[in-house]
Amino acid sequence: MKDGGQAFPRAATQLIGPSGLGTGCVIEVDGMTLRDYFAAAALTGLCANRDSSGVAGNRLASLAYNYADRMIEVRNE
């Protein structure tokens, strides 16, 4: 399954050498995936809906990831 990659990718510089001096190299720092970010946004909307008050949490989470998967599909079209 494609997860859309990192939601907030960034690079961090790590200095290598004695006392931190020397050649710098760029390392990638992982964060949440775009799929997780989209699901969190969808879950926020689902929970804000008064009609969802009787829906089980695992059902809401499943719906949120369904929305996230669809958003990634549309984004990649």
Secondary structure, 3 states (H helix, E strand, C coil): CCCCCECCCEEEEEECCHHHCCCEEEEEECCCEHHHHHHHHHHHHHHHCHHHCCCCHHHHHHHHHHHHHHHHHHHHC
